Amino acid sequence: MSECFRWAEDGGGYIVRLYEAGRSTAQAEITFASNVKSVSECSLLEENRQPVVLTNGKASLTFRPFEIKTLLLRH
């Protein structure tokens, strides 16, 4: 489930915040618009960025119960 979509603090992309609300581990495949060139998972403060693998504009994510993920999208 998406909780947030906004400009990144540095102005260089967008932040998408997703979370798992079903009390279980979940797999998600997210398809991004063609203008998204890179995706990084980061902290709530947009730090500690870790690249997310994009394959044909899609990313696979695993969520633990109640986990929140913050993604930084660059175009």
C-alpha positions in Angstrom: 0.0 0.0 0.0 1.3 3.5 -0.8 1.4 6.1 1.9 3.3 8.9 0.3 4.3 10.4 -3.0 6.2 13.6 -3.0 9.3 15.5 -4.2 12.6 14.3 -2.7 14.2 16.8 -0.3 17.1 17.4 -2.7 14.7 18.1 -5.5 16.3 15.5 -7.7 13.5 13.0 -7.9 10.4 11.6 -6.1 9.9 9.8 -2.8 7.4 6.9 -2.7 6.7 5.4 0.7 5.1 1.9 0.8 4.1 -0.3 3.7 2.8 -3.8 4.5 -0.4 -3.7 6.5 -1.5 -7.4 6.4 0.6 -8.8 9.3 2.6 -11.1 7.0 5.6 -11.2 4.8 4.7 -10.0 1.3 6.3 -9.9 -2.1 5.5 -6.9 -4.4 6.3 -6.2 -8.0 6.2 -2.5 -8.8 6.1 -1.2 -12.3 7.4 2.3 -12.8 6.9 4.8 -15.6 9.4 4.7 -18.5 11.0 8.0 -17.4 12.2 6.5 -14.0 15.9 5.7 -14.6 16.8 4.5 -11.1 15.3 3.5 -7.8 17.0 3.4 -4.4 15.7 2.2 -1.1 16.6 4.7 1.7 15.8 5.7 5.2 12.8 7.9 6.2 15.3 10.8 6.2 16.3 9.9 2.6 19.8 8.7 3.7 21.6 5.4 3.4 20.6 4.8 -0.2 20.7 1.3 -1.5 20.1 0.6 -5.3 17.0 -1.4 -6.2 17.4 -3.6 -9.3 15.1 -2.5 -12.2 14.3 -5.1 -14.8 12.2 -3.8 -17.7 11.0 -0.9 -15.5 9.9 -3.3 -12.7 11.3 -3.8 -9.2 10.6 -6.8 -6.8 10.4 -5.9 -3.1 10.0 -8.1 0.0 8.2 -6.7 3.0 8.2 -8.0 6.5 5.1 -7.6 8.6 4.3 -3.9 9.1 7.5 -2.9 7.3 7.7 0.6 5.7 10.0 1.1 2.7 11.0 4.5 1.3 12.0 4.6 -2.3 13.8 7.4 -4.1 12.9 7.6 -7.8 15.2 9.4 -10.2 14.3 10.3 -13.8 
